[in-house]
Amino acid sequence: MQKPIDPLAVATVVLCCALWGIQQVAVKVAVAQGLPPMFQAAARSLVAAALLAIWTALRSGRRGLAAMLAVDRATPACLVIAALFAGEFLSLFPGLKLTTASRGVIFLYTAPFFTALGAHFLLPAERLGRRQALGLAIAFAGVAAAFADGLGAPGGSMAGDALCLAAGALWGATTVLMKASPALARLGASRVLFVQLAYSAPILIAAAAVSGEWHVGQATALAWSAWFYQTFVVAFASYLAWVWLIQRHAASRIAGFTFLTPLFGILAGVLLLGEPFSPWVLVGVVAIAVGLRLLTAPAAASRAATAA
C-alpha cells in the first residue's frame, strides 16, 4: 500500500538530493587528485556492498545476512536491476567526458520523466493526472533555467548528450522496476540496494580494467576523502534511504524531488569550488518549488477515493 508523502519523507528525500549534489563536487575533486572516474564507481559499489552486508549482519544476525545473500526466485530480477544500475554509470561517465557538465546533468535528471512515464503505464496505482504532468514539466523547466548559461557554452556533443540521456533513462527504469517487479517489491530495502551494488561491481570493475581506469596513480589524501564520502555517505547511507522511500511511497512522486539535486550541485560548486553563481538559479528554485508542489499533490481520482 502506498503511503502519502509526509514531512519525514520530504526531509529524507531533500537530504538525499543535497548529498547527491555535493557528490558531483566530490567526483571532480577525486578525479583532479588522481582517482579515475570508473575506478571510483567500481570501488564505491564494491565497498558499499560490503558495508551493507556488515550492517545487515549486525542488525539482523546470520539469518538476515543469509536472506540477503540468498539465490531464489527474485535473483533474475535482481540481476536485471543490477545491470541497469551498472549501465547508468557506464553511460554517464563517458558521456561527461564528451559533453559539458551542465548539459550532462540536465540530461541525467530527465530520470523523473522516465520514472513517471514508466509508472504511468506499468503501475496502475501511480497514473499521472494532468496536474502531476504539469508539475513535472515546470520542475524540469526550472532545472533548465538554472543551467541556462551552461547550455550556451561550447564543448557539448550529441554523442555525450545521448549517453547522459541514456543514463537518465536507466536510472528511471531502475526506479520503476523496483515497484513493477513483484519479486523486488517483496524484498527489503537493504537487499534491493545490496544486489544493485554487489552485482554491479563486477561489471564496473571489468569496465574500469578495459578502459585503463583501474590504476589510481598518485591519488592524494583529499582524493581518498572525496571517495570516502561517495562510498560511505552516498552509496551506502543515502541509497539505502532512497530505496526505502521508493518502496513506501509513489515512485513518480518521490523521483520528482530529484530535480533539486542539480541546484544543490550548483550551490556546492559555488561554495566549495568557487564556481560562478548565475541569477538563473533563483528562477530555477521558484520553478522547481512550484513544480514539486503540483507533483506531490494527490490527483483528483486519488482524492475522490480517499474521501469515499
C-alpha positions in Angstrom: 0.0 0.0 0.0 1.3 3.4 -1.0 1.8 5.9 1.9 1.3 9.6 1.5 4.4 11.8 1.2 4.7 13.0 4.8 7.2 15.5 6.3 9.7 12.7 7.2 9.7 11.5 3.5 10.1 15.1 2.3 13.0 15.8 4.7 14.7 12.5 3.8 14.5 12.9 0.0 15.7 16.6 0.2 18.6 15.5 2.3 19.4 12.8 -0.2 19.3 15.4 -3.0 21.7 17.6 -1.1 24.1 14.7 -0.6 23.9 13.8 -4.3 24.5 17.4 -5.4 27.7 17.6 -3.2 28.7 14.2 -4.8 29.3 16.0 -8.1 32.0 18.1 -6.4 33.4 15.1 -4.7 33.8 13.3 -8.0 35.5 16.3 -9.6 37.9 16.6 -6.7 38.8 12.9 -6.7 39.5 12.9 -10.4 41.7 16.0 -10.1 43.6 14.4 -7.3 44.3 11.1 -9.0 41.3 8.8 -8.8 39.9 7.9 -12.3 36.1 8.1 -12.6 35.5 4.4 -13.4 37.7 3.3 -10.5 35.6 5.5 -8.3 32.4 3.9 -9.5 33.7 0.3 -9.3 35.4 0.6 -5.9 32.4 2.5 -4.5 29.9 -0.3 -5.4 32.2 -3.0 -4.1 33.0 -1.3 -0.7 29.4 -0.1 -0.2 28.1 -3.6 -0.8 30.5 -4.9 1.9 29.3 -2.2 4.3 25.7 -3.1 3.7 26.4 -6.8 4.4 28.2 -5.9 7.7 25.3 -3.6 8.6 22.7 -6.3 7.9 24.7 -8.9 9.9 24.9 -6.6 12.9 21.2 -5.6 12.6 19.6 -9.0 11.8 22.3 -11.6 12.5 23.3 -14.5 10.4 19.8 -15.2 9.3 19.3 -11.7 7.9 22.7 -11.9 6.1 21.8 -15.3 4.7 18.5 -13.9 3.4 20.2 -11.0 1.7 22.7 -13.3 0.0 20.2 -15.9 -0.9 19.7 -17.2 -4.5 16.0 -17.6 -5.0 13.1 -16.6 -7.3 14.0 -13.0 -7.0 17.5 -13.5 -8.3 16.7 -13.0 -12.1 15.0 -9.6 -11.3 18.0 -8.7 -9.1 20.4 -9.4 -12.0 18.3 -7.1 -14.2 18.2 -4.2 -11.8 22.0 -4.6 -11.1 22.6 -4.4 -14.9 20.5 -1.3 -15.1 22.4 0.2 -12.2 25.8 -0.5 -13.7 24.6 0.7 -17.1 23.7 4.1 -15.7 27.3 4.7 -14.6 28.8 3.2 -17.8 26.8 5.7 -19.8 27.2 8.7 -17.5 30.9 8.9 -17.1 31.9 8.5 -20.8 29.1 11.0 -21.6 30.5 13.6 -19.2 33.8 13.3 -21.0 32.3 14.2 -24.3 29.8 17.0 -23.3 29.8 19.8 -20.8 28.9 19.2 -17.2 25.9 21.5 -17.4 24.4 19.7 -20.4 25.2 16.3 -18.9 23.5 16.9 -15.6 20.4 18.2 -17.3 20.1 15.1 -19.5 20.8 12.8 -16.5 18.0 14.4 -14.5 15.4 13.6 -17.1 15.2 10.4 -15.0 11.9 11.5 -13.3 10.3 11.8 -16.7 11.2 8.2 -17.5 10.1 7.2 -14.0 6.8 8.9 -14.3 6.3 7.6 -17.9 7.1 4.0 -16.9 5.0 4.2 -13.7 2.1 5.6 -15.7 2.0 2.6 -18.0 3.2 -0.2 -15.7 1.8 0.8 -12.3 -1.9 1.5 -12.4 -1.9 3.0 -8.9 0.6 5.6 -10.0 -1.0 7.0 -13.1 -0.3 10.7 -13.5 -3.1 13.3 -13.7 -2.8 16.5 -15.6 -1.6 18.4 -12.5 1.2 15.9 -11.9 2.3 16.0 -15.6 2.3 19.8 -15.5 4.3 19.7 -12.3 7.0 17.6 -13.9 7.2 19.9 -16.8 7.5 23.0 -14.7 10.1 21.4 -12.4 12.3 20.3 -15.4 11.9 23.8 -16.8 13.4 25.1 -13.6 16.4 22.8 -13.9 16.9 24.0 -17.5 16.7 27.6 -16.3 19.2 27.1 -13.6 21.7 25.7 -16.2 20.8 28.2 -18.9 24.3 29.7 -19.0 25.8 26.3 -19.4 23.6 25.3 -22.3 25.1 28.0 -24.4 28.7 27.1 -23.6 30.9 25.4 -26.2 32.1 21.9 -25.7 28.9 19.9 -26.0 28.4 17.0 -28.3 25.4 15.0 -29.4 27.1 11.7 -28.5 27.8 12.9 -25.0 24.3 14.2 -24.6 22.8 10.9 -25.8 24.9 9.0 -23.3 23.8 11.2 -20.4 20.2 10.9 -21.6 20.7 7.1 -21.6 21.9 7.3 -18.0 18.8 9.2 -17.0 16.6 6.6 -18.8 18.4 3.7 -17.0 18.0 5.4 -13.6 14.3 5.9 -14.3 14.0 2.2 -15.4 15.7 1.1 -12.2 13.2 3.0 -10.1 10.2 1.7 -11.9 11.4 -1.9 -11.8 11.7 -1.7 -8.0 7.9 -1.2 -7.9 6.8 -3.1 -11.1 8.5 -6.4 -10.3 6.5 -8.4 -7.7 9.7 -10.2 -6.7 11.6 -6.9 -6.0 8.6 -5.3 -4.3 8.6 -8.1 -1.7 12.3 -7.6 -0.9 13.5 -5.4 1.9 15.2 -2.1 1.1 18.6 -3.4 2.2 18.6 -6.4 -0.1 17.4 -4.4 -3.1 20.3 -2.0 -2.6 22.8 -4.8 -1.9 22.1 -6.6 -5.2 22.4 -3.3 -7.1 25.8 -2.6 -5.5 27.2 -6.2 -5.3 26.0 -7.5 -8.6 27.0 -4.3 -10.5 30.5 -4.3 -9.0 32.0 -7.0 -11.4 30.6 -5.1 -14.4 32.1 -1.8 -13.3 35.4 -3.4 -12.3 35.7 -5.0 -15.8 34.8 -1.7 -17.4 37.5 0.1 -15.3 40.1 -2.5 -16.3 39.2 -2.4 -20.0 39.2 1.4 -20.1 42.5 1.6 -18.2 41.0 3.5 -15.3 41.8 0.9 -12.6 45.2 2.3 -11.7 44.9 5.0 -9.0 48.3 6.5 -9.7 49.4 9.2 -7.2 46.0 9.7 -5.5 46.1 12.2 -2.7 44.5 12.1 0.7 42.0 14.6 -0.5 41.1 12.3 -3.3 40.5 9.4 -1.0 38.5 11.6 1.3 36.2 12.5 -1.6 35.9 8.8 -2.5 35.1 8.0 1.2 32.2 10.5 1.1 30.8 9.0 -2.1 31.1 5.4 -0.7 30.0 5.7 2.9 27.7 8.7 2.8 26.2 8.5 -0.7 26.3 4.9 -1.9 25.7 3.3 1.5 23.6 5.6 3.6 21.7 7.8 1.1 21.0 4.9 -1.4 19.6 2.8 1.4 17.3 5.7 2.4 16.3 6.2 -1.3 15.3 2.5 -1.8 13.3 2.8 1.5 11.5 5.8 0.1 10.7 4.2 -3.2 9.2 1.1 -1.5 7.0 3.2 0.8 5.8 6.0 -1.5 4.7 6.6 -5.1 7.8 6.2 -7.2 6.9 9.0 -9.6 6.2 11.5 -6.8 9.4 10.8 -4.9 11.5 10.8 -8.1 10.3 14.3 -8.9 12.2 15.6 -5.9 15.5 14.7 -7.7 15.1 17.9 -9.7 16.5 19.6 -6.6 19.9 17.8 -6.9 21.3 19.9 -9.7 20.6 23.0 -7.7 22.4 21.6 -4.7 25.2 20.8 -7.0 25.4 24.4 -8.2 25.4 25.7 -4.6 28.1 23.2 -3.7 30.2 24.3 -6.7 29.9 27.9 -5.8 30.7 27.4 -2.1 33.3 24.7 -2.3 34.9 25.2 -5.8 34.4 28.9 -6.3 32.4 28.4 -9.4 30.3 31.5 -10.7 26.8 31.9 -9.5 24.1 32.6 -12.0 20.8 34.5 -11.3 19.1 31.8 -13.3 19.4 29.6 -10.2 16.8 31.8 -8.4 14.4 31.3 -11.4 15.1 27.6 -11.2 14.4 27.4 -7.5 11.0 29.1 -7.8 10.0 26.9 -10.8 11.1 23.7 -9.1 9.2 24.6 -5.9 6.0 25.2 -7.9 6.5 22.0 -9.9 7.1 19.8 -6.9 4.0 21.2 -5.2 1.9 20.2 -8.2 3.7 16.8 -8.5 3.1 15.8 -4.9 -0.5 16.9 -4.7 -2.9 14.0 -4.9 -4.7 13.5 -8.3 -8.4 14.1 -8.4 -9.1 10.4 -8.6 -7.0 9.7 -5.6 -8.7 12.5 -3.6 -12.1 11.1 -4.5 -11.0 7.6 -3.5 -9.7 8.9 -0.2 -12.9 10.9 0.5 -15.0 7.8 -0.3 
